[in-house]
Amino acid sequence: MHAKDILIDGYHRIQEEVHAAVEGLDPDELNARPADGANSIAWLVWHLTRVQDDHLAAAFGRDQVWLAQDWDKRFGLDLPRQDTGYGHSDAKVAKVRVCDGGLLTGYHDAVHAQSLEALRALTAADLEHVVDERWDPPVTLGVRLVSVLSDDLQHVGQAAYVRGLLQNAAA
């Protein structure tokens, strides 16, 4: 198995878990915040998808799906167009509200499709290419891809946990 095949498998797992966390929820459930300062499922899925979109687009020299396919307009959030949710205050987390889980999964699926297209074209040498010199040591494409994979899996796990809390409270 090649490294790109492992990465593709990992990114497929993110997509599967996003759908499992979101599908079948109504707007109240998507936007519920189980405690003060906690994130909603909507925010978690929006954020993890924005990070994947932003970071992989930059790493592969592509346009962000969020902007190129007008997802920013479809969501209509009261946030800057380039916002990914990084460092959001409680007030900004509250601004990420969606009325339909299909919007979240649709955006994620579009980002996933672009990510897979880039991942399928990877060579072993590409993984050593430096994509971010702001860090010491500089970040290679391989490190960036694993970093995003890890971050996304953590956030989708949080979304699944929130879903469980909400379902348990309703039972």
N, C-alpha and C positions, 0 to 999 in steps of 0.2 A: 504494500500500500504506500502511495506517495503522500508527502506532507499535504499537498493540496487536497487530496481525497479526505484526509482527516479533518482539515479545515471546513471543507464542504459539508461533511457529516455534522460537524459542530454547529455550523450556521443553520443547517436544516433543523437541528434540535431546538434552536432558539425559536424558529418559526412555528414549530409544532407546539411548543409551550406557550407562545403568545396566543395562538388560537385557543388552546385549552383554558387559558386564564380569562379570556374575553368573551368567548361565544356563549350566548344564552343569557347574558346579563342585561338588565334594563339600565336606563340612564342613571337612576339613583344608585344602583350598585356600582356602576363604572366610576362614578364620581364620589362615592362615599370615602371618607377619611376616618378610619377606625379609632383615631385618637388625635388629640391636639398635636400638631406638628408632623403627623403621619402623612404619607403619600397615598393617593388614590390609585386604583388600577389604571385609570385613564392616564394619569400623570406618569406612572412607571412605564407603561407600554409606549406612550408618546416619547418619553425621554430616551429609553433604550433604543428606540428606532431612530430618533434624531441623532444620537451619538453614532450609531452604525452608519447612517447616511452621511453625516458630516465627516467622520474620520476616514471611512473607506473612499469616499469621493475625493478627498484631499490626497490620500495615499496613492490612488490610482489615476489621478489627474482627470477626474470626471466631474460633471455637474452634479450637485445634490438633487436627488429626486424631489425633495421638499419644495425646492424652488423651480426646477425645470418642468415639473409636472403639475405645478400650482396646488400642491397639497397645503401650502401655507394659506391659500385663499379658501380652500375647502374647509379647513379647520376654523378659520376666522378668529384666531386667538389674539388677545390684546397683549401681544409680546412682539419684540423685534423679530423680523423675518429670519435672522440668522440664529436665533436663540435655540439652544439645545437642552436647556434645563439645568446645566451645570451651575452649581452654587445657588440655586433658586431659594429665595426666602419663602416663608410660609405664605405670604401674600401672592407671590408669583406662582407657587404650586396651585393655589386656589383658582388661578386664571385658566388653568388647563382643564377645561370641561368639555365633554363630548356627549352628544345625544344618541349616538349609535355606535355600537361596537364595530360595525362594519367599516366605519371610517378608520378606526385604529388598525384593524387587520388588513384593510385595503392598502393603507400607507405602508404598513410593515411588509406586505407581500410585494409591493412595488420596489421597496428598498432591497428586499431579499433577492428579487430577480436580478437587479443590477449587481448586487454583491456576488451572486453565483456566476454571472457572466464574467466578472473580473477574476474570481477565484479559479474558474475553469481554464483561464488563459495563463495562469501562473507557471513559472518554471522554478526550479530549485534556486537558481541564481537570483531571481527576483526577490526571494525572501531575505537576501542579504543587503538589498538596496536600502540606503538610509533615507527615511521619509520625514524625519523630524530632528533637526539639529539643536533644538532648544533644550535638550536633556543631556545629561552626562552619565553614562555614555549616550551618544545619539541613538535614536530609535530606528530600528530596521523595519521593513515591511512585515517580516515574520513576527516580530515582537508586537507591532501595532495590531496585527490581525488576532493574535492570541489575547492581547489586552482587551480589545473590543468584545471578543467572544466571552471572556471571563466576566466583564462588566455586564454584558447583556444577560448572561445566564443568572447572575446574581439578582438583577432587577426583575427578571421574569419570575424567578423564585419568590421574590417579595410579593409580586402581583398574585401569584398562586396562593401565598399565605394569606393575603388580604381577602381573597375570594373565599378561602376556607373560614376565616373569621366571620365574614358576612353571612355565609350559609349556615354556620353554626349558630349565630345569633338569631337567625330567622327560624330555626328549627324549634 
